[in-house]
């Protein structure tokens, strides 16, 4: 009877911390994918520079 009335642990704090950690991880992965998709590829930038230098 005494075991049922005393809460030995609380799930609330752990669940909130895991949820915050998951949101931070998802945000960081989204930022990383955004940076990767916006970056210029090296081959394209070299070809553009060669075309610009030959026109002058």
Secondary structure by P-SEA (a helix, b strand, c coil): ccccccccccaaaaaaaaaaaaaaaaaaaaaaaaaaaacccaaaaaaaaaaaaaac
